[in-house]
Amino acid sequence: MYVVYIIYSIKFDRYYVGMSSDFKERLKTHNSGQVKSTKAFRPWDLFHLEEFETRTEARTKEKYLKSATGRRWRKHNLGM
């Protein structure tokens, strides 16, 4: 099982989209400063989570959410 997640930094009003097979552990790495791209914007909280059966499905959704079209979808459907 894989998840695509969106985490949010209240302090900096920023979102981050990612994918993992162990979300709880991945969130810990984001909040402990081990992820270069999110280190400066800690702390992070879960904003949105979707589950997928395969890594391929999850990766496809992650790439979509990171695209310009996906950003528009996030804004319209998730209120971001």
N, CA and C atoms as an extended XYZ file, in Angstrom:
240
Properties=species:S:1:pos:R:3:atomname:S:1:resname:S:1:resid:I:1 pbc="F F F"
N         0.841       -1.178        0.000 N   MET     1
C         0.000        0.000        0.000 CA  MET     1
C         0.891        1.248        0.000 C   MET     1
N         0.559        2.171       -0.858 N   TYR     2
C         1.286        3.441       -0.961 CA  TYR     2
C         0.309        4.585       -0.752 C   TYR     2
N         0.829        5.687       -0.266 N   VAL     3
C         0.000        6.866       -0.079 CA  VAL     3
C         0.643        8.063       -0.758 C   VAL     3
N        -0.212        8.940       -1.231 N   VAL     4
C         0.202       10.255       -1.695 CA  VAL     4
C        -0.350       11.208       -0.651 C   VAL     4
N         0.501       12.089       -0.172 N   TYR     5
C         0.091       12.962        0.913 CA  TYR     5
C         0.404       14.417        0.593 C   TYR     5
N        -0.358       15.282        1.240 N   ILE     6
C        -0.078       16.711        1.199 CA  ILE     6
C         0.065       17.131        2.651 C   ILE     6
N         1.211       17.711        2.960 N   ILE     7
C         1.424       18.224        4.302 CA  ILE     7
C         1.456       19.746        4.235 C   ILE     7
N         1.174       20.372        5.373 N   TYR     8
C         1.037       21.824        5.414 CA  TYR     8
C         1.826       22.397        6.580 C   TYR     8
N         2.523       23.479        6.318 N   SER     9
C         3.231       24.214        7.359 CA  SER     9
C         2.419       25.472        7.684 C   SER     9
N         1.791       25.476        8.828 N   ILE    10
C         0.983       26.630        9.244 CA  ILE    10
C         1.873       27.860        9.387 C   ILE    10
N         3.025       27.664        9.982 N   LYS    11
C         3.947       28.769       10.254 CA  LYS    11
C         4.354       29.519        8.988 C   LYS    11
N         4.530       28.781        7.879 N   PHE    12
C         4.991       29.386        6.634 CA  PHE    12
C         3.941       29.385        5.524 C   PHE    12
N         2.740       28.868        5.811 N   ASP    13
C         1.660       28.771        4.826 CA  ASP    13
C         2.148       28.117        3.539 C   ASP    13
N         2.744       26.928        3.673 N   ARG    14
C         3.284       26.181        2.531 CA  ARG    14
C         2.751       24.766        2.538 C   ARG    14
N         2.624       24.217        1.331 N   TYR    15
C         2.201       22.835        1.146 CA  TYR    15
C         3.323       22.049        0.503 C   TYR    15
N         3.320       20.730        0.760 N   TYR    16
C         4.297       19.841        0.138 CA  TYR    16
C         3.568       18.553       -0.241 C   TYR    16
N         3.783       18.088       -1.456 N   VAL    17
C         3.173       16.849       -1.935 CA  VAL    17
C         4.248       15.773       -1.976 C   VAL    17
N         3.927       14.595       -1.461 N   GLY    18
C         4.886       13.498       -1.467 CA  GLY    18
C         4.192       12.154       -1.555 C   GLY    18
N         5.012       11.104       -1.586 N   MET    19
C         4.519        9.732       -1.689 CA  MET    19
C         5.344        8.859       -0.754 C   MET    19
N         4.710        7.858       -0.152 N   SER    20
C         5.430        6.969        0.754 CA  SER    20
C         4.667        5.665        0.949 C   SER    20
N         5.393        4.647        1.364 N   SER    21
C         4.740        3.397        1.747 CA  SER    21
C         4.547        3.351        3.263 C   SER    21
N         5.136        4.303        3.988 N   ASP    22
C         4.997        4.401        5.444 CA  ASP    22
C         4.869        5.879        5.807 C   ASP    22
N         3.649        6.387        5.731 N   PHE    23
C         3.436        7.822        5.917 CA  PHE    23
C         3.868        8.315        7.293 C   PHE    23
N         3.536        7.591        8.335 N   LYS    24
C         3.879        8.050        9.691 CA  LYS    24
C         5.382        8.261        9.833 C   LYS    24
N         6.144        7.323        9.330 N   GLU    25
C         7.600        7.442        9.394 CA  GLU    25
C         8.097        8.587        8.509 C   GLU    25
N         7.489        8.735        7.357 N   ARG    26
C         7.889        9.806        6.443 CA  ARG    26
C         7.608       11.177        7.046 C   ARG    26
N         6.482       11.332        7.721 N   LEU    27
C         6.167       12.601        8.366 CA  LEU    27
C         7.196       12.915        9.456 C   LEU    27
N         7.623       11.889       10.168 N   LYS    28
C         8.673       12.093       11.183 CA  LYS    28
C         9.952       12.622       10.540 C   LYS    28
N        10.317       12.096        9.370 N   THR    29
C        11.539       12.577        8.716 CA  THR    29
C        11.383       14.021        8.251 C   THR    29
N        10.195       14.391        7.800 N   HIS    30
C         9.959       15.785        7.428 CA  HIS    30
C        10.107       16.693        8.644 C   HIS    30
N         9.517       16.310        9.746 N   ASN    31
C         9.516       17.155       10.941 CA  ASN    31
C        10.825       17.131       11.720 C   ASN    31
N        11.671       16.158       11.460 N   SER    32
C        12.970       16.121       12.151 CA  SER    32
C        14.049       16.844       11.357 C   SER    32
N        13.703       17.352       10.179 N   GLY    33
C        14.662       18.114        9.392 CA  GLY    33
C        15.551       17.274        8.494 C   GLY    33
N        15.189       16.033        8.247 N   GLN    34
C        15.999       15.138        7.426 CA  GLN    34
C        15.708       15.258        5.933 C   GLN    34
N        14.686       16.020        5.567 N   VAL    35
C        14.328       16.194        4.164 CA  VAL    35
C        14.714       17.619        3.760 C   VAL    35
N        15.659       17.711        2.851 N   LYS    36
C        16.223       19.011        2.472 CA  LYS    36
C        15.163       20.014        2.025 C   LYS    36
N        14.216       19.572        1.213 N   SER    37
C        13.227       20.503        0.649 CA  SER    37
C        12.172       20.969        1.651 C   SER    37
N        12.036       20.308        2.793 N   THR    38
C        11.023       20.715        3.774 CA  THR    38
C        11.635       21.169        5.093 C   THR    38
N        12.917       21.020        5.238 N   LYS    39
C        13.601       21.304        6.497 CA  LYS    39
C        13.336       22.713        7.035 C   LYS    39
N        13.378       23.705        6.169 N   ALA    40
C        13.267       25.103        6.596 CA  ALA    40
C        11.848       25.519        6.978 C   ALA    40
N        10.867       24.670        6.715 N   PHE    41
C         9.470       25.085        6.902 CA  PHE    41
C         8.742       24.283        7.979 C   PHE    41
N         9.472       23.668        8.849 N   ARG    42
C         8.882       22.857        9.924 CA  ARG    42
C         8.139       23.733       10.919 C   ARG    42
N         7.134       23.201       11.607 N   PRO    43
C         6.609       21.834       11.582 CA  PRO    43
C         5.553       21.634       10.495 C   PRO    43
N         5.337       20.363       10.160 N   TRP    44
C         4.385       19.961        9.126 CA  TRP    44
C         3.254       19.160        9.739 C   TRP    44
N         2.051       19.366        9.212 N   ASP    45
C         0.868       18.599        9.624 CA  ASP    45
C         0.209       18.016        8.381 C   ASP    45
N        -0.450       16.883        8.557 N   LEU    46
C        -1.158       16.248        7.446 CA  LEU    46
C        -2.313       17.125        6.995 C   LEU    46
N        -2.411       17.334        5.688 N   PHE    47
C        -3.511       18.093        5.101 CA  PHE    47
C        -4.439       17.179        4.299 C   PHE    47
N        -3.850       16.226        3.549 N   HIS    48
C        -4.640       15.349        2.677 CA  HIS    48
C        -3.864       14.054        2.457 C   HIS    48
N        -4.581       12.933        2.346 N   LEU    49
C        -3.955       11.621        2.166 CA  LEU    49
C        -4.814       10.766        1.253 C   LEU    49
N        -4.191       10.106        0.270 N   GLU    50
C        -4.881        9.170       -0.618 CA  GLU    50
C        -4.091        7.873       -0.665 C   GLU    50
N        -4.784        6.736       -0.614 N   GLU    51
C        -4.135        5.427       -0.648 CA  GLU    51
C        -4.229        4.806       -2.041 C   GLU    51
N        -3.172        4.054       -2.409 N   PHE    52
C        -3.107        3.378       -3.700 CA  PHE    52
C        -2.539        1.973       -3.507 C   PHE    52
N        -2.985        1.070       -4.353 N   GLU    53
C        -2.518       -0.314       -4.276 CA  GLU    53
C        -1.076       -0.471       -4.765 C   GLU    53
N        -0.708        0.283       -5.790 N   THR    54
C         0.627        0.109       -6.368 CA  THR    54
C         1.427        1.399       -6.311 C   THR    54
N         2.746        1.246       -6.360 N   ARG    55
C         3.647        2.392       -6.377 CA  ARG    55
C         3.428        3.217       -7.648 C   ARG    55
N         3.175        2.543       -8.752 N   THR    56
C         2.960        3.219      -10.029 CA  THR    56
C         1.754        4.145       -9.974 C   THR    56
N         0.647        3.660       -9.403 N   GLU    57
C        -0.550        4.497       -9.269 CA  GLU    57
C        -0.268        5.711       -8.382 C   GLU    57
N         0.414        5.469       -7.283 N   ALA    58
C         0.727        6.563       -6.358 CA  ALA    58
C         1.651        7.582       -7.012 C   ALA    58
N         2.643        7.110       -7.717 N   ARG    59
C         3.592        8.018       -8.372 CA  ARG    59
C         2.896        8.860       -9.448 C   ARG    59
N         1.985        8.251      -10.177 N   THR    60
C         1.225        8.980      -11.196 CA  THR    60
C         0.422       10.113      -10.547 C   THR    60
N        -0.239        9.822       -9.429 N   LYS    61
C        -1.034       10.844       -8.738 CA  LYS    61
C        -0.136       11.928       -8.157 C   LYS    61
N         0.990       11.546       -7.591 N   GLU    62
C         1.933       12.526       -7.041 CA  GLU    62
C         2.417       13.481       -8.133 C   GLU    62
N         2.799       12.938       -9.271 N   LYS    63
C         3.266       13.778      -10.378 CA  LYS    63
C         2.160       14.718      -10.849 C   LYS    63
N         0.935       14.217      -10.896 N   TYR    64
C        -0.200       15.051      -11.291 CA  TYR    64
C        -0.388       16.209      -10.307 C   TYR    64
N        -0.382       15.909       -9.011 N   LEU    65
C        -0.601       16.948       -8.006 CA  LEU    65
C         0.504       17.995       -8.000 C   LEU    65
N         1.693       17.619       -8.455 N   LYS    66
C         2.810       18.558       -8.514 CA  LYS    66
C         2.821       19.360       -9.821 C   LYS    66
N         1.998       18.980      -10.771 N   SER    67
C         1.944       19.673      -12.054 CA  SER    67
C         1.084       20.933      -11.938 C   SER    67
N         1.146       21.777      -12.959 N   ALA    68
C         0.330       22.997      -12.970 CA  ALA    68
C        -1.160       22.658      -12.918 C   ALA    68
N        -1.575       21.648      -13.663 N   THR    69
C        -2.977       21.226      -13.655 CA  THR    69
C        -3.363       20.723      -12.273 C   THR    69
N        -2.481       19.959      -11.663 N   GLY    70
C        -2.732       19.434      -10.328 CA  GLY    70
C        -2.820       20.517       -9.276 C   GLY    70
N        -2.004       21.545       -9.410 N   ARG    71
C        -2.074       22.663       -8.462 CA  ARG    71
C        -3.424       23.370       -8.568 C   ARG    71
N        -3.912       23.515       -9.804 N   ARG    72
C        -5.243       24.109       -9.973 CA  ARG    72
C        -6.317       23.204       -9.359 C   ARG    72
N        -6.191       21.881       -9.557 N   TRP    73
C        -7.138       20.927       -8.976 CA  TRP    73
C        -7.110       21.019       -7.455 C   TRP    73
N        -5.905       21.081       -6.874 N   ARG    74
C        -5.784       21.191       -5.416 CA  ARG    74
C        -6.481       22.445       -4.912 C   ARG    74
N        -6.286       23.542       -5.595 N   LYS    75
C        -6.891       24.809       -5.183 CA  LYS    75
C        -8.416       24.727       -5.235 C   LYS    75
N        -8.927       24.137       -6.302 N   HIS    76
C       -10.376       24.049       -6.486 CA  HIS    76
C       -11.018       23.025       -5.558 C   HIS    76
N       -10.418       21.860       -5.403 N   ASN    77
C       -11.039       20.757       -4.656 CA  ASN    77
C       -10.646       20.672       -3.185 C   ASN    77
N        -9.484       21.192       -2.838 N   LEU    78
C        -9.034       21.071       -1.462 CA  LEU    78
C        -8.979       22.418       -0.744 C   LEU    78
N        -9.257       23.482       -1.469 N   GLY    79
C        -9.259       24.795       -0.850 CA  GLY    79
C        -7.886       25.305       -0.473 C   GLY    79
N        -6.907       24.888       -1.202 N   MET    80
C        -5.539       25.300       -0.884 CA  MET    80
C        -5.221       26.651       -1.478 C   MET    80
